[in-house]
Amino acid sequence: MKKIKIGFLSLITTGFLFLDSCSKRLDLAPPIGLSSVEVYADADNYEKVLAKIYAGMSLSGLHGPSGNPDIAGIDEGFSQYIRVLWNLQELPTDHAICRWNDVGIPEMCKMEWSAENSFVKAMYSRIYFQIPIANVFIKESSDESMNEKGFTDEQQNEIRTYRAEARFMRALSYYHAMDLFGNVPFVDETDPIGVFTPDQITRSDLFDWIEAELLSIEDNLLEPASVPYGRASKAAAQTLLAKMYLNAEVYTSNPRWDDCIVYCNKVIDNGGFSLSTSYSELFMADNHTSSEIIFPVCFDGQYTQTWGGTTFLICAAIGSTMDASDYGMNNGWNGLRATPTFVNIFSDSTLDSRWMFHTSGEKVIAGDTVLVIQDVNIGDVLTNCPDTSGYLVGKFSNLDQMGNPGSHVALSHSDTDFPLFRLADVKLMLAEASLKVGDQATALDNINEIRVRAYGNSNHNFSTVTLDDVLNERSKELYWECTRRTDLIRFNKFTGSDLVWSFKGGTTDGTAVDEFRSLYPLPTYDIVNNPNLSQNNGY
């Protein structure tokens, strides 16, 4: 078994998972003892290796939630891709706080992390676990390589589609590297396999590379109507391009609002997606039936078991007087909370169906006219850690729309997929970019469509809309979906004093932090071991 060692983590790059491409599920059966030469010699194995690349977003290792992890040196559940991405994107914002005292968590909540923070290291290593696997796949699926192996024309055409998907998945991980870390090590399929010290690419150059990759594969990916669920379609690449263009000024100092508009419209005009009828169904155990989700990270209680992903988002949010069975699980972990700053943007009205808080010993159901929040001492969450402090969030659920729990017999693992890209986000991106170029009408149309779904009618529609309205709408619509840190940075509200929340900067009431916190540090182990790397400012 071949391993690539990066600092304190050992990244296992073999083990292939079988994908039933006609199903929501990933059916796992890793063959043992095969070398990469043997694996790639058989055209039938390419879909299995592609499944491993996709599964790297949902699983933490080869044998379920414990045993033989992809990444060593950290609790396996803590290292799952969506869980560490969520920690880095949501915990240092007004959306969330965690009452656990595990090493690394309080520092994330207080925005006091260092280059030794376990979650910073885990995210970095998870990204650089995904990229080498994709690189090998991309190299082995080149036309030259397939011709050498004698693959038929039919086999080569199918593998070319897989290759485009692998390039998308690699671009997605590099996007996360660019967004979170800035200037990072760069390796692609032309680099040697094994231990070496890659060069560092600048954030703006990486932006250009990712953009070129996505533009190159856009027409090689399947249309949304024909792509098997859970795999990347043309619309997934277009959505990622729209996200990049929305944040281009942050990444490159060059705004790209018009390009964001073009790519949002490509996704919308495709016609393959529509807003789900209800907001809650987007986060339930049968959300694979939603017409809104553009690209999910798939989870299955029986076959893709992990202590990360939506199992984490459901169970870690269940606590205090919440009943785990109301969310299709057997227990709650009593960790995650929302801050009062976030709760208060709903203006104490529960007419908005996105209000999914649990307070004062009662489950809050959207449709009530007014809920009076009783006193909640958020300051206790990181100090005394009482079970009842903070605002609990019941957004994600392991129940389906009929009220049935997910497939795991013991109800310990979730069936709910994580909606990494969805149409409402695209519409809100279009609204924001349209405002930036002076198109109030388009902005209004798109943001009001989201609000009609939220309130069930047009009574709460905006007559005019501002950029702050868009940011608040994104907060209410996309909370706990790994967008908040990026949004706040784009609006210059992440580090400064324009927006403060409990424990920002390490104080109970919150305070501004240094601007360098807009990027995470490269882990110390990689700085020490690779002389080609320079640390981000401030660390």
FIGU-810049 format. One record per residue (C-alpha): residue number from 0; residue in three letters; x, y, z. Coordinates in steps of 0.25 Angstrom, whole numbers, m for minus. Each point is the difference from the previous one (the first is absolute). Layout:
{r NUM, "ALA", {X, Y, Z}}
...
***
This chain:
{r 0, "MET", {0, 0, 0}}
{r 1, "LYS", {6, 13, m4}}
{r 2, "LYS", {0, 12, 9}}
{r 3, "ILE", {3, 15, m2}}
{r 4, "LYS", {5, 6, 13}}
{r 5, "ILE", {m3, 15, 3}}
{r 6, "GLY", {5, 4, 13}}
{r 7, "PHE", {m7, m6, 12}}
{r 8, "LEU", {m10, m7, m9}}
{r 9, "SER", {1, m12, m8}}
{r 10, "LEU", {m9, 0, m12}}
{r 11, "ILE", {m5, m13, m6}}
{r 12, "THR", {m2, 1, m15}}
{r 13, "THR", {m5, m14, m3}}
{r 14, "GLY", {m13, m8, 2}}
{r 15, "PHE", {m11, 2, m10}}
{r 16, "LEU", {m15, 1, 2}}
{r 17, "PHE", {m11, m6, m9}}
{r 18, "LEU", {m10, 10, m5}}
{r 19, "ASP", {m14, m4, m4}}
{r 20, "SER", {m2, 12, m10}}
{r 21, "CYS", {m15, m3, m1}}
{r 22, "SER", {m2, 3, 15}}
{r 23, "LYS", {1, 10, 11}}
{r 24, "ARG", {9, m10, 8}}
{r 25, "LEU", {15, m3, 0}}
{r 26, "ASP", {2, m15, 1}}
{r 27, "LEU", {13, m2, 6}}
{r 28, "ALA", {9, m12, m3}}
{r 29, "PRO", {15, 3, 0}}
{r 30, "PRO", {8, m10, m6}}
{r 31, "ILE", {13, m3, 7}}
{r 32, "GLY", {14, m2, m5}}
{r 33, "LEU", {m1, 6, m14}}
{r 34, "SER", {11, 10, m5}}
{r 35, "SER", {m4, 12, m8}}
{r 36, "VAL", {6, m6, m13}}
{r 37, "GLU", {m9, m12, 2}}
{r 38, "VAL", {m12, 9, 3}}
{r 39, "TYR", {1, 9, m12}}
{r 40, "ALA", {3, m11, m10}}
{r 41, "ASP", {m15, m4, 1}}
{r 42, "ALA", {m10, 10, m6}}
{r 43, "ASP", {m11, m5, 9}}
{r 44, "ASN", {8, 5, 12}}
{r 45, "TYR", {0, 15, m3}}
{r 46, "GLU", {m14, 2, 5}}
{r 47, "LYS", {4, m7, 13}}
{r 48, "VAL", {12, 9, 1}}
{r 49, "LEU", {m9, 12, m3}}
{r 50, "ALA", {m9, m4, 11}}
{r 51, "LYS", {12, 1, 10}}
{r 52, "ILE", {2, 14, m4}}
{r 53, "TYR", {m15, 4, 2}}
{r 54, "ALA", {0, m9, 13}}
{r 55, "GLY", {12, 9, 5}}
{r 56, "MET", {m10, 11, 3}}
{r 57, "SER", {m9, m9, 8}}
{r 58, "LEU", {8, m11, 7}}
{r 59, "SER", {11, 1, 9}}
{r 60, "GLY", {7, m14, m3}}
{r 61, "LEU", {m2, m13, m6}}
{r 62, "HIS", {m7, m7, 11}}
{r 63, "GLY", {m11, 9, 4}}
{r 64, "PRO", {1, 10, 12}}
{r 65, "SER", {11, m7, 7}}
{r 66, "GLY", {12, m8, m4}}
{r 67, "ASN", {10, 2, m12}}
{r 68, "PRO", {m2, 15, m1}}
{r 69, "ASP", {4, 8, m12}}
{r 70, "ILE", {7, 10, 9}}
{r 71, "ALA", {7, m4, 12}}
{r 72, "GLY", {4, 9, 12}}
{r 73, "ILE", {m14, 5, 3}}
{r 74, "ASP", {m13, m6, 4}}
{r 75, "GLU", {m6, m6, m12}}
{r 76, "GLY", {m14, 6, 1}}
{r 77, "PHE", {7, 14, 2}}
{r 78, "SER", {7, m2, m13}}
{r 79, "GLN", {m12, m2, m9}}
{r 80, "TYR", {0, 10, m12}}
{r 81, "ILE", {m13, 7, 2}}
{r 82, "ARG", {2, 0, 15}}
{r 83, "VAL", {13, 7, 0}}
{r 84, "LEU", {m4, 9, m11}}
{r 85, "TRP", {m12, 4, 8}}
{r 86, "ASN", {8, 2, 12}}
{r 87, "LEU", {9, 10, m8}}
{r 88, "GLN", {m11, 7, m7}}
{r 89, "GLU", {m11, 1, 11}}
{r 90, "LEU", {6, m1, 14}}
{r 91, "PRO", {8, 14, m1}}
{r 92, "THR", {m12, 7, m4}}
{r 93, "ASP", {m14, 5, 5}}
{r 94, "HIS", {m7, m13, m4}}
{r 95, "ALA", {6, m10, 10}}
{r 96, "ILE", {7, m2, 12}}
{r 97, "CYS", {4, m14, 7}}
{r 98, "ARG", {0, m3, 15}}
{r 99, "TRP", {10, m11, m1}}
{r 100, "ASN", {14, 2, 5}}
{r 101, "ASP", {7, m10, m9}}
{r 102, "VAL", {14, 5, m4}}
{r 103, "GLY", {m2, 10, m11}}
{r 104, "ILE", {m15, 3, 1}}
{r 105, "PRO", {0, 12, 10}}
{r 106, "GLU", {11, 6, m9}}
{r 107, "MET", {m9, m1, m12}}
{r 108, "CYS", {m11, 7, 7}}
{r 109, "LYS", {8, 11, 6}}
{r 110, "MET", {8, 2, m13}}
{r 111, "GLU", {13, m3, 7}}
{r 112, "TRP", {5, m11, m8}}
{r 113, "SER", {15, m3, m3}}
{r 114, "ALA", {7, m8, m11}}
{r 115, "GLU", {0, m11, 10}}
{r 116, "ASN", {m16, m1, 1}}
{r 117, "SER", {m4, m14, m2}}
{r 118, "PHE", {m12, 4, m9}}
{r 119, "VAL", {8, 9, m9}}
{r 120, "LYS", {10, m11, m2}}
{r 121, "ALA", {m11, m10, m2}}
{r 122, "MET", {m6, 9, m11}}
{r 123, "TYR", {13, 2, m7}}
{r 124, "SER", {3, m15, 0}}
{r 125, "ARG", {m14, m4, m5}}
{r 126, "ILE", {2, 9, m12}}
{r 127, "TYR", {14, m5, m3}}
{r 128, "PHE", {m6, m15, 2}}
{r 129, "GLN", {m10, 3, m11}}
{r 130, "ILE", {9, 7, m10}}
{r 131, "PRO", {11, m11, m2}}
{r 132, "ILE", {m11, m11, m2}}
{r 133, "ALA", {m6, 9, m11}}
{r 134, "ASN", {13, 3, m6}}
{r 135, "VAL", {3, m15, m2}}
{r 136, "PHE", {m13, m3, m5}}
{r 137, "ILE", {1, 12, m10}}
{r 138, "LYS", {14, m5, m5}}
{r 139, "GLU", {m5, m14, m2}}
{r 140, "SER", {m12, 4, m8}}
{r 141, "SER", {7, 9, m10}}
{r 142, "ASP", {m2, m4, m14}}
{r 143, "GLU", {14, m4, m1}}
{r 144, "SER", {m1, m9, 12}}
{r 145, "MET", {m13, m7, m5}}
{r 146, "ASN", {6, m2, m14}}
{r 147, "GLU", {12, m7, 6}}
{r 148, "LYS", {m9, m9, 8}}
{r 149, "GLY", {m9, m4, m12}}
{r 150, "PHE", {m13, 5, 5}}
{r 151, "THR", {m11, 0, m10}}
{r 152, "ASP", {m6, 13, m6}}
{r 153, "GLU", {m13, m2, 9}}
{r 154, "GLN", {8, m2, 12}}
{r 155, "GLN", {9, 12, m2}}
{r 156, "ASN", {m13, 9, m3}}
{r 157, "GLU", {m5, m5, 14}}
{r 158, "ILE", {13, 3, 7}}
{r 159, "ARG", {1, 14, m6}}
{r 160, "THR", {m13, 3, 7}}
{r 161, "TYR", {6, m5, 13}}
{r 162, "ARG", {13, 7, m2}}
{r 163, "ALA", {m8, 13, m1}}
{r 164, "GLU", {m7, m3, 13}}
{r 165, "ALA", {14, m3, 7}}
{r 166, "ARG", {5, 14, m5}}
{r 167, "PHE", {m12, 6, 5}}
{r 168, "MET", {2, m6, 14}}
{r 169, "ARG", {14, 4, 0}}
{r 170, "ALA", {m4, 14, m4}}
{r 171, "LEU", {m10, 0, 12}}
{r 172, "SER", {11, m4, 10}}
{r 173, "TYR", {9, 11, m6}}
{r 174, "TYR", {m11, 10, 1}}
{r 175, "HIS", {m1, m3, 15}}
{r 176, "ALA", {15, 1, 1}}
{r 177, "MET", {0, 13, m7}}
{r 178, "ASP", {m11, 5, 9}}
{r 179, "LEU", {5, m4, 13}}
{r 180, "PHE", {15, 0, m1}}
{r 181, "GLY", {3, 10, m12}}
{r 182, "ASN", {14, m4, m5}}
{r 183, "VAL", {2, m15, 1}}
{r 184, "PRO", {8, m11, m6}}
{r 185, "PHE", {m4, m4, m14}}
{r 186, "VAL", {1, m14, m6}}
{r 187, "ASP", {m7, m6, m12}}
{r 188, "GLU", {1, m12, m9}}
{r 189, "THR", {13, 4, m6}}
{r 190, "ASP", {7, 0, 13}}
{r 191, "PRO", {8, m13, 5}}
{r 192, "ILE", {m8, m10, 9}}
{r 193, "GLY", {7, m1, 13}}
{r 194, "VAL", {6, 9, 11}}
{r 195, "PHE", {6, 13, m6}}
{r 196, "THR", {m2, 15, 4}}
{r 197, "PRO", {m10, 7, m9}}
{r 198, "ASP", {1, 15, m4}}
{r 199, "GLN", {m9, 10, 6}}
{r 200, "ILE", {m11, 6, m9}}
{r 201, "THR", {m5, 14, 3}}
{r 202, "ARG", {m15, 2, 3}}
{r 203, "SER", {m2, 8, m13}}
{r 204, "ASP", {7, m10, m9}}
{r 205, "LEU", {m8, m12, 6}}
{r 206, "PHE", {m12, 8, m3}}
{r 207, "ASP", {4, 0, m14}}
{r 208, "TRP", {3, m15, 0}}
{r 209, "ILE", {m13, m4, 6}}
{r 210, "GLU", {m8, 9, m10}}
{r 211, "ALA", {8, m6, m12}}
{r 212, "GLU", {m3, m14, 5}}
{r 213, "LEU", {m15, 2, 2}}
{r 214, "LEU", {m1, 7, m13}}
{r 215, "SER", {7, m11, m7}}
{r 216, "ILE", {m9, m11, 6}}
{r 217, "GLU", {m13, 7, 0}}
{r 218, "ASP", {m5, m6, m13}}
{r 219, "ASN", {6, m14, 3}}
{r 220, "LEU", {m9, m2, 12}}
{r 221, "LEU", {m14, m6, m1}}
{r 222, "GLU", {m12, 9, 0}}
{r 223, "PRO", {m8, 0, 13}}
{r 224, "ALA", {m11, m8, m6}}
{r 225, "SER", {9, m11, m3}}
{r 226, "VAL", {10, m1, 11}}
{r 227, "PRO", {m1, m10, 11}}
{r 228, "TYR", {m4, 5, 13}}
{r 229, "GLY", {12, 4, 8}}
{r 230, "ARG", {9, 3, m11}}
{r 231, "ALA", {5, 13, m6}}
{r 232, "SER", {m8, 5, m12}}
{r 233, "LYS", {3, 12, m9}}
{r 234, "ALA", {m8, 9, 10}}
{r 235, "ALA", {9, m4, 11}}
{r 236, "ALA", {12, 6, m7}}
{r 237, "GLN", {m8, 12, m4}}
{r 238, "THR", {m4, 2, 14}}
{r 239, "LEU", {14, m1, 5}}
{r 240, "LEU", {4, 10, m10}}
{r 241, "ALA", {m11, 10, 4}}
{r 242, "LYS", {5, m2, 15}}
{r 243, "MET", {14, 4, m5}}
{r 244, "TYR", {m4, 12, m8}}
{r 245, "LEU", {m9, 5, 12}}
{r 246, "ASN", {13, 0, 9}}
{r 247, "ALA", {10, 3, m11}}
{r 248, "GLU", {3, 14, 6}}
{r 249, "VAL", {4, m7, 13}}
{r 250, "TYR", {8, m10, m7}}
{r 251, "THR", {7, 8, m11}}
{r 252, "SER", {m4, 15, 3}}
{r 253, "ASN", {m7, 0, m13}}
{r 254, "PRO", {m16, 0, 1}}
{r 255, "ARG", {m7, m10, m10}}
{r 256, "TRP", {m15, 4, 2}}
{r 257, "ASP", {m4, m1, m15}}
{r 258, "ASP", {7, m14, 0}}
{r 259, "CYS", {m8, m4, 12}}
{r 260, "ILE", {m13, 4, m6}}
{r 261, "VAL", {3, m8, m13}}
{r 262, "TYR", {3, m13, 8}}
{r 263, "CYS", {m12, 2, 9}}
{r 264, "ASN", {m9, 1, m12}}
{r 265, "LYS", {6, m12, m6}}
{r 266, "VAL", {m4, m8, 12}}
{r 267, "ILE", {m14, 6, 1}}
{r 268, "ASP", {m3, 0, m15}}
{r 269, "ASN", {4, m15, m1}}
{r 270, "GLY", {m14, m3, 5}}
{r 271, "GLY", {5, m12, 8}}
{r 272, "PHE", {m2, 6, 14}}
{r 273, "SER", {m11, 7, 7}}
{r 274, "LEU", {m2, 4, 14}}
{r 275, "SER", {m6, m11, 9}}
{r 276, "THR", {m14, 2, 5}}
{r 277, "SER", {4, 1, 15}}
{r 278, "TYR", {13, 5, 6}}
{r 279, "SER", {1, m12, 10}}
{r 280, "GLU", {0, m11, m10}}
{r 281, "LEU", {13, 5, m5}}
{r 282, "PHE", {6, m5, 13}}
{r 283, "MET", {m7, m13, 2}}
{r 284, "ALA", {3, m15, m2}}
{r 285, "ASP", {m7, 0, m14}}
{r 286, "ASN", {6, 13, m5}}
{r 287, "HIS", {6, m8, m12}}
{r 288, "THR", {m14, 2, m6}}
{r 289, "SER", {2, 15, 1}}
{r 290, "SER", {0, 8, m14}}
{r 291, "GLU", {8, 11, 7}}
{r 292, "ILE", {13, m8, 3}}
{r 293, "ILE", {11, 2, m11}}
{r 294, "PHE", {11, m7, 7}}
{r 295, "PRO", {m1, m9, 13}}
{r 296, "VAL", {10, m7, 8}}
{r 297, "CYS", {m8, m13, 2}}
{r 298, "PHE", {m2, m7, 14}}
{r 299, "ASP", {m7, m13, 3}}
{r 300, "GLY", {m2, m6, 14}}
{r 301, "GLN", {3, m14, m5}}
{r 302, "TYR", {11, 2, m10}}
{r 303, "THR", {7, 13, 2}}
{r 304, "GLN", {2, 1, 15}}
{r 305, "THR", {8, 11, 6}}
{r 306, "TRP", {0, 8, 13}}
{r 307, "GLY", {1, 12, m9}}
{r 308, "GLY", {m9, 6, m11}}
{r 309, "THR", {m15, 1, 3}}
{r 310, "THR", {1, m10, 11}}
{r 311, "PHE", {9, 11, 7}}
{r 312, "LEU", {m10, 11, m4}}
{r 313, "ILE", {m12, m7, 6}}
{r 314, "CYS", {5, m7, 12}}
{r 315, "ALA", {10, 11, 5}}
{r 316, "ALA", {m12, 10, m1}}
{r 317, "ILE", {m9, m8, 8}}
{r 318, "GLY", {1, 3, 15}}
{r 319, "SER", {m7, 6, 12}}
{r 320, "THR", {m15, m4, 0}}
{r 321, "MET", {0, m4, m15}}
{r 322, "ASP", {m5, m14, m3}}
{r 323, "ALA", {10, m7, m9}}
{r 324, "SER", {m12, m8, m6}}
{r 325, "ASP", {m6, 13, m5}}
{r 326, "TYR", {12, 0, m10}}
{r 327, "GLY", {1, m15, m3}}
{r 328, "MET", {12, m3, 9}}
{r 329, "ASN", {2, m8, 13}}
{r 330, "ASN", {7, 11, 7}}
{r 331, "GLY", {6, 14, 0}}
{r 332, "TRP", {14, 4, 3}}
{r 333, "ASN", {m4, 14, 6}}
{r 334, "GLY", {11, 8, m7}}
{r 335, "LEU", {m4, 10, m10}}
{r 336, "ARG", {m7, 13, 2}}
{r 337, "ALA", {m4, 13, m8}}
{r 338, "THR", {4, 13, 6}}
{r 339, "PRO", {m10, 11, 3}}
{r 340, "THR", {5, 9, m11}}
{r 341, "PHE", {m4, m10, m10}}
{r 342, "VAL", {m14, m3, 7}}
{r 343, "ASN", {m3, 15, 1}}
{r 344, "ILE", {1, 2, m16}}
{r 345, "PHE", {m14, m7, 0}}
{r 346, "SER", {m6, 12, 7}}
{r 347, "ASP", {m7, m10, 11}}
{r 348, "SER", {m10, m5, m11}}
{r 349, "THR", {m2, m14, m3}}
{r 350, "LEU", {m8, 2, m12}}
{r 351, "ASP", {13, m3, m8}}
{r 352, "SER", {1, m15, m2}}
{r 353, "ARG", {15, 1, 1}}
{r 354, "TRP", {m2, 3, 15}}
{r 355, "MET", {4, m14, 5}}
{r 356, "PHE", {4, 3, 15}}
{r 357, "HIS", {m3, m7, 12}}
{r 358, "THR", {m1, 8, 13}}
{r 359, "SER", {m6, 1, 14}}
{r 360, "GLY", {m3, m15, 0}}
{r 361, "GLU", {m9, 0, m12}}
{r 362, "LYS", {2, m4, m14}}
{r 363, "VAL", {m2, 12, m9}}
{r 364, "ILE", {m9, m2, m12}}
{r 365, "ALA", {0, 10, m12}}
{r 366, "GLY", {m14, 7, m1}}
{r 367, "ASP", {m1, 5, 14}}
{r 368, "THR", {m3, 15, 0}}
{r 369, "VAL", {10, 4, 10}}
{r 370, "LEU", {10, m8, 10}}
{r 371, "VAL", {5, 8, 12}}
{r 372, "ILE", {14, m5, 2}}
{r 373, "GLN", {3, m2, 15}}
{r 374, "ASP", {13, 4, 6}}
{r 375, "VAL", {12, m9, m6}}
{r 376, "ASN", {14, 2, 6}}
{r 377, "ILE", {8, m2, m12}}
{r 378, "GLY", {12, 4, 8}}
{r 379, "ASP", {m1, m13, 8}}
{r 380, "VAL", {2, m9, m13}}
{r 381, "LEU", {15, 0, 0}}
{r 382, "THR", {2, 2, 15}}
{r 383, "ASN", {m9, m8, 9}}
{r 384, "CYS", {m6, m8, m12}}
{r 385, "PRO", {m14, m2, 6}}
{r 386, "ASP", {m9, m9, m8}}
{r 387, "THR", {m11, 11, m2}}
{r 388, "SER", {9, 12, m4}}
{r 389, "GLY", {m1, 6, m14}}
{r 390, "TYR", {m10, m2, m12}}
{r 391, "LEU", {m1, m14, m6}}
{r 392, "VAL", {m2, m2, m14}}
{r 393, "GLY", {m9, m11, m6}}
{r 394, "LYS", {3, 3, m15}}
{r 395, "PHE", {5, m14, m4}}
{r 396, "SER", {m8, m12, 2}}
{r 397, "ASN", {1, m15, m2}}
{r 398, "LEU", {m16, m1, m2}}
{r 399, "ASP", {m6, m1, m14}}
{r 400, "GLN", {m11, 9, m4}}
{r 401, "MET", {m10, m11, 4}}
{r 402, "GLY", {6, 0, 14}}
{r 403, "ASN", {8, m13, m1}}
{r 404, "PRO", {14, m1, 5}}
{r 405, "GLY", {12, m4, m9}}
{r 406, "SER", {5, m13, m3}}
{r 407, "HIS", {10, m3, 11}}
{r 408, "VAL", {m6, m10, 9}}
{r 409, "ALA", {5, 6, 13}}
{r 410, "LEU", {m2, 14, m5}}
{r 411, "SER", {14, 4, 3}}
{r 412, "HIS", {4, 5, m15}}
{r 413, "SER", {m8, 9, m9}}
{r 414, "ASP", {m5, m2, m14}}
{r 415, "THR", {m1, 15, m2}}
{r 416, "ASP", {9, 5, m12}}
{r 417, "PHE", {7, 13, 2}}
{r 418, "PRO", {m4, 10, m11}}
{r 419, "LEU", {13, 6, m3}}
{r 420, "PHE", {m6, 8, m12}}
{r 421, "ARG", {m14, 3, m2}}
{r 422, "LEU", {m9, 10, m8}}
{r 423, "ALA", {m3, 9, 11}}
{r 424, "ASP", {14, 4, 2}}
{r 425, "VAL", {2, 2, m15}}
{r 426, "LYS", {m12, 10, 0}}
{r 427, "LEU", {5, 7, 11}}
{r 428, "MET", {14, 1, m7}}
{r 429, "LEU", {m7, 6, m12}}
{r 430, "ALA", {m8, 10, 9}}
{r 431, "GLU", {13, 5, 6}}
{r 432, "ALA", {8, 0, m13}}
{r 433, "SER", {m12, 7, m7}}
{r 434, "LEU", {0, 11, 11}}
{r 435, "LYS", {15, 2, m2}}
{r 436, "VAL", {m2, 4, m14}}
{r 437, "GLY", {m13, 8, 3}}
{r 438, "ASP", {m11, m9, m4}}
{r 439, "GLN", {m10, 1, 11}}
{r 440, "ALA", {m11, m7, m8}}
{r 441, "THR", {8, m13, m1}}
{r 442, "ALA", {4, 0, 14}}
{r 443, "LEU", {m14, 2, 5}}
{r 444, "ASP", {m6, m11, m8}}
{r 445, "ASN", {10, m10, 5}}
{r 446, "ILE", {1, 4, 14}}
{r 447, "ASN", {m16, 1, 1}}
{r 448, "GLU", {m1, m14, m6}}
{r 449, "ILE", {8, m5, 12}}
{r 450, "ARG", {m9, 8, 10}}
{r 451, "VAL", {m13, m5, m6}}
{r 452, "ARG", {5, m15, 2}}
{r 453, "ALA", {4, 4, 15}}
{r 454, "TYR", {m13, 7, 3}}
{r 455, "GLY", {m10, m7, m8}}
{r 456, "ASN", {m5, 13, m7}}
{r 457, "SER", {5, 13, m5}}
{r 458, "ASN", {m4, 8, 12}}
{r 459, "HIS", {15, 2, 4}}
{r 460, "ASN", {6, 3, m14}}
{r 461, "PHE", {10, 11, m1}}
{r 462, "SER", {m4, 12, m8}}
{r 463, "THR", {14, 5, m1}}
{r 464, "VAL", {12, m8, 4}}
{r 465, "THR", {14, 3, 5}}
{r 466, "LEU", {13, m8, 2}}
{r 467, "ASP", {m2, m1, 15}}
{r 468, "ASP", {m14, m6, m3}}
{r 469, "VAL", {7, m10, m9}}
{r 470, "LEU", {10, m4, 11}}
{r 471, "ASN", {m11, m1, 10}}
{r 472, "GLU", {m8, m9, m10}}
{r 473, "ARG", {12, m9, m2}}
{r 474, "SER", {2, m1, 15}}
{r 475, "LYS", {m15, m5, 2}}
{r 476, "GLU", {0, m8, m13}}
{r 477, "LEU", {14, m7, 1}}
{r 478, "TYR", {3, m1, 15}}
{r 479, "TRP", {8, m12, 3}}
{r 480, "GLU", {3, m3, m14}}
{r 481, "CYS", {15, 4, 0}}
{r 482, "THR", {m2, 13, m7}}
{r 483, "ARG", {0, 11, 12}}
{r 484, "ARG", {15, 2, 2}}
{r 485, "THR", {2, 3, m15}}
{r 486, "ASP", {m12, 9, m1}}
{r 487, "LEU", {5, 8, 12}}
{r 488, "ILE", {13, 2, m6}}
{r 489, "ARG", {m5, 4, m13}}
{r 490, "PHE", {m9, 11, 7}}
{r 491, "ASN", {12, 4, 9}}
{r 492, "LYS", {m7, m4, 13}}
{r 493, "PHE", {8, m12, 4}}
{r 494, "THR", {11, 6, 8}}
{r 495, "GLY", {m4, 14, 3}}
{r 496, "SER", {m9, 7, 9}}
{r 497, "ASP", {m12, 2, m9}}
{r 498, "LEU", {m5, m14, 4}}
{r 499, "VAL", {3, m6, 14}}
{r 500, "TRP", {m6, m12, 6}}
{r 501, "SER", {2, m8, 13}}
{r 502, "PHE", {14, m5, 2}}
{r 503, "LYS", {6, 7, m13}}
{r 504, "GLY", {14, 4, 4}}
{r 505, "GLY", {m1, m8, 13}}
{r 506, "THR", {m9, 9, 8}}
{r 507, "THR", {m14, m3, 4}}
{r 508, "ASP", {m7, 11, m7}}
{r 509, "GLY", {10, 0, m12}}
{r 510, "THR", {10, 9, m6}}
{r 511, "ALA", {8, 2, m13}}
{r 512, "VAL", {12, m9, m3}}
{r 513, "ASP", {12, 3, m9}}
{r 514, "GLU", {m2, m1, m15}}
{r 515, "PHE", {9, m11, m2}}
{r 516, "ARG", {m10, m9, 6}}
{r 517, "SER", {m7, 0, m14}}
{r 518, "LEU", {9, m11, m4}}
{r 519, "TYR", {4, m12, 8}}
{r 520, "PRO", {15, m4, 2}}
{r 521, "LEU", {7, m11, m8}}
{r 522, "PRO", {3, m11, 11}}
{r 523, "THR", {13, 2, 6}}
{r 524, "TYR", {4, m14, m4}}
{r 525, "ASP", {m1, 3, m15}}
{r 526, "ILE", {8, 13, 2}}
{r 527, "VAL", {11, m7, 7}}
{r 528, "ASN", {1, m12, m10}}
{r 529, "ASN", {m2, 8, m13}}
{r 530, "PRO", {10, 12, m2}}
{r 531, "ASN", {m8, 5, m12}}
{r 532, "LEU", {m11, 4, 9}}
{r 533, "SER", {m2, 14, 7}}
{r 534, "GLN", {m10, 1, 12}}
{r 535, "ASN", {m12, 10, m1}}
{r 536, "ASN", {2, 13, 7}}
{r 537, "GLY", {m3, 0, 15}}
{r 538, "TYR", {3, m14, 3}}
***
